[in-house]
Amino acid sequence: MFDPPIPGRHDVRICVVGGGGSGAALAYDLALRGFSVLLLEKGEFTSGTTGRHHGQLHSGARYAVGDRAIARECMEETLVLRRIVPEAIEYNGGIFAAIRDDEADYAPAFVSACLESGIPAREIPVTEARALEPVLNPALKRAVWVPDGTLDAYRLAASFLAAAAALGADLRAFTELVGIEVSDGRIRGGTVRGPDAREERVSFDVLVSATGAWAGRVGSLAGLDIPVTPAPGTMVAVRGRLSDLVLSRLAPPGDGDILVPQRGLSIIGSTQSRADSPEGILPTRAEIEFLRVRADELAPGFSRAPFHAAWAAARPLAGRAASDAEGRGISRDFAVLDHGAEGVSGMFTLIGGKATVLRAMARKAADAVCGFLDVEEPCRTADYPLPSWRAL
Ligand SMILES: Cc1cc2nc3c(=O)[nH]c(=O)nc-3n(C[C@H](O)[C@H](O)[C@H](O)COP(=O)(O)OP(=O)(O)OC[C@H]3O[C@@H](n4cnc5c(N)ncnc54)[C@H](O)[C@@H]3O)c2cc1C
């Protein structure tokens, strides 16, 4: 039975917009701090980027050389998620594989960066790596084991939503925020369009937009210019588990360099471009071909396995990019923007990040809300195992 204690109730209504992983974790965090929460999602829950990502539980190894702080946070969050929502996680581990000489040369810097970030990476003999994962390219030159894993994107978010609902949060799918009401520089409420297309006014005291790649659109409802770049990426899945561990290239982050086992599938990803809108993003034939070639370099035979699907989703990069190259330069970190200084007091935007750190993202946004309301309530979302996704 999921029944965490709520130390005190606050007479404040907070609207969270966006029913992806970030909004789900935030709705739970705020409800656990004693706030009345309304969560709006214009489609089905997880129908945005959350329901279409690669499903890697990042230990942070991928980011360690470039950004120790992001890597450390990933590692800490994987440990928390494994404890509070084990049902959504397959803790299988991962191997970073050097296929080329320059990748083999990258190993020492990679392992030290991981260790400095608190990630227990260790180089293992090539024979051991190939015994663990016979699908690995026989040209394998060096291999590093890391504590990566697989997460179930739907079940992870659904468990957070179930927890929020159990604490009384009002969760509304197929309900879009179509207007934001601001008067005297303060947020007052908004207009929502429900599943029957009827519009209704709702009042709330605080609004947090957790709308990922849609953050720009939602911000514009309040006249705000939000620095977010939708950055689409494509993934290709074949049937059958070619590996049980997550396989990555031992190299700086690039395209087509991660192969994730996901239930009965193997998924290679991804690519990165930029788009003006997160809607209607489709994979191109060239991207699919490119990914199949890249997958074969890691795990020869990928392209001969039965094709299952190809799809794309938009990363909500926190920053502005005019080109694909600029988009790659934007950090994978997240940000909480307080729009008070822009004349919309009581409105916040949570953007960027990764599914792996959804709980940390929610904590930072909820801390900002508490600071704004002058309420002292610590984050307690790491303290209790979540209810099953089935409860939703
Ligand atoms: C190709 C790719 C691969 C990735 N792989 C991984 C990975 O392996 N591991 C990892 O940890 N992360 C990964 N990520 C990152 C991860 O997917 C995202 O960081 C995360 O899913 C974002 O979740 P979110 O809740 O912030 O956004 P979303 O899931 O996009 O949620 C935003 C929601 O807001 C809703 N919305 C928008 N406007 C409105 C409105 N007006 N009213 C109501 N609702 C609205 C949308 O419908 C949407 O459901 C990947 C991303 C991409 C693109």
The ligand as an SDF file (V2000), in Angstrom:
LIG
                    3D

 53 58  0  0  0  0  0  0  0  0999 V2000
   15.9640   10.2890  -29.7640 C   0  0  0  0  0  0  0  0  0  0  0  0
   15.9390   10.4440  -28.2820 C   0  0  0  0  0  0  0  0  0  0  0  0
   16.4860    9.4560  -27.4810 C   0  0  0  0  0  0  0  0  0  0  0  0
   16.5030    9.6200  -26.0970 C   0  0  0  0  0  0  0  0  0  0  0  0
   16.9930    8.6200  -25.3360 N   0  0  0  0  0  0  0  0  0  0  0  0
   17.0060    8.7350  -23.9930 C   0  0  0  0  0  0  0  0  0  0  0  0
   17.4790    7.6630  -23.2010 C   0  0  0  0  0  0  0  0  0  0  0  0
   17.8350    6.6030  -23.6930 O   0  0  0  0  0  0  0  0  0  0  0  0
   17.5070    7.8380  -21.8620 N   0  0  0  0  0  0  0  0  0  0  0  0
   17.1260    9.0100  -21.2700 C   0  0  0  0  0  0  0  0  0  0  0  0
   17.2220    9.1070  -20.0430 O   0  0  0  0  0  0  0  0  0  0  0  0
   16.6300   10.0340  -22.0030 N   0  0  0  0  0  0  0  0  0  0  0  0
   16.5550    9.9260  -23.3520 C   0  0  0  0  0  0  0  0  0  0  0  0
   16.0580   10.9350  -24.1200 N   0  0  0  0  0  0  0  0  0  0  0  0
   15.5970   12.1710  -23.4640 C   0  0  0  0  0  0  0  0  0  0  0  0
   14.1860   11.9950  -22.9290 C   0  0  0  0  0  0  0  0  0  0  0  0
   13.3820   11.3590  -23.8640 O   0  0  0  0  0  0  0  0  0  0  0  0
   13.5580   13.3470  -22.6200 C   0  0  0  0  0  0  0  0  0  0  0  0
   14.4440   14.1280  -21.8680 O   0  0  0  0  0  0  0  0  0  0  0  0
   12.2850   13.1840  -21.8180 C   0  0  0  0  0  0  0  0  0  0  0  0
   11.4750   12.1880  -22.3650 O   0  0  0  0  0  0  0  0  0  0  0  0
   11.5200   14.4780  -21.8070 C   0  0  0  0  0  0  0  0  0  0  0  0
   10.3700   14.2910  -21.0230 O   0  0  0  0  0  0  0  0  0  0  0  0
    9.4210   15.5080  -20.7440 P   0  0  0  0  0  0  0  0  0  0  0  0
    8.3770   15.0250  -19.8240 O   0  0  0  0  0  0  0  0  0  0  0  0
   10.2380   16.6790  -20.3190 O   0  0  0  0  0  0  0  0  0  0  0  0
    8.8220   15.8700  -22.1780 O   0  0  0  0  0  0  0  0  0  0  0  0
    7.6440   15.1180  -22.9800 P   0  0  0  0  0  0  0  0  0  0  0  0
    7.6420   13.6700  -22.7490 O   0  0  0  0  0  0  0  0  0  0  0  0
    7.7380   15.5700  -24.3950 O   0  0  0  0  0  0  0  0  0  0  0  0
    6.3430   15.6800  -22.2940 O   0  0  0  0  0  0  0  0  0  0  0  0
    5.8110   16.9670  -22.6080 C   0  0  0  0  0  0  0  0  0  0  0  0
    4.3200   16.7900  -22.7370 C   0  0  0  0  0  0  0  0  0  0  0  0
    3.7010   18.0710  -22.7710 O   0  0  0  0  0  0  0  0  0  0  0  0
    2.4950   17.9010  -23.5090 C   0  0  0  0  0  0  0  0  0  0  0  0
    2.0060   19.2290  -23.8890 N   0  0  0  0  0  0  0  0  0  0  0  0
    2.5850   20.0810  -24.7580 C   0  0  0  0  0  0  0  0  0  0  0  0
    1.8380   21.2140  -24.8490 N   0  0  0  0  0  0  0  0  0  0  0  0
    0.7750   21.0540  -24.0070 C   0  0  0  0  0  0  0  0  0  0  0  0
   -0.3380   21.8810  -23.6760 C   0  0  0  0  0  0  0  0  0  0  0  0
   -0.5260   23.1000  -24.2050 N   0  0  0  0  0  0  0  0  0  0  0  0
   -1.2520   21.4000  -22.8000 N   0  0  0  0  0  0  0  0  0  0  0  0
   -1.1140   20.1470  -22.2450 C   0  0  0  0  0  0  0  0  0  0  0  0
   -0.0650   19.3320  -22.5490 N   0  0  0  0  0  0  0  0  0  0  0  0
    0.8850   19.7890  -23.4110 C   0  0  0  0  0  0  0  0  0  0  0  0
    2.9440   17.0390  -24.6840 C   0  0  0  0  0  0  0  0  0  0  0  0
    1.8430   16.3930  -25.2900 O   0  0  0  0  0  0  0  0  0  0  0  0
    3.9160   16.0750  -24.0160 C   0  0  0  0  0  0  0  0  0  0  0  0
    3.3030   14.8390  -23.6730 O   0  0  0  0  0  0  0  0  0  0  0  0
   15.9860   10.7950  -25.5000 C   0  0  0  0  0  0  0  0  0  0  0  0
   15.4020   11.7670  -26.3150 C   0  0  0  0  0  0  0  0  0  0  0  0
   15.3750   11.5900  -27.6910 C   0  0  0  0  0  0  0  0  0  0  0  0
   14.7340   12.6040  -28.5370 C   0  0  0  0  0  0  0  0  0  0  0  0
  1  2  1  0
  2  3  1  0
  2 52  2  0
  3  4  2  0
  4  5  1  0
  4 50  1  0
  5  6  2  0
  6  7  1  0
  6 13  1  0
  7  8  2  0
  7  9  1  0
  9 10  1  0
 10 11  2  0
 10 12  1  0
 12 13  2  0
 13 14  1  0
 14 15  1  0
 14 50  1  0
 15 16  1  0
 16 17  1  0
 16 18  1  0
 18 19  1  0
 18 20  1  0
 20 21  1  0
 20 22  1  0
 22 23  1  0
 23 24  1  0
 24 25  2  0
 24 26  1  0
 24 27  1  0
 27 28  1  0
 28 29  2  0
 28 30  1  0
 28 31  1  0
 31 32  1  0
 32 33  1  0
 33 34  1  0
 33 48  1  0
 34 35  1  0
 35 36  1  0
 35 46  1  0
 36 37  1  0
 36 45  1  0
 37 38  2  0
 38 39  1  0
 39 40  1  0
 39 45  2  0
 40 41  1  0
 40 42  2  0
 42 43  1  0
 43 44  2  0
 44 45  1  0
 46 47  1  0
 46 48  1  0
 48 49  1  0
 50 51  2  0
 51 52  1  0
 52 53  1  0
M  END
$$$$
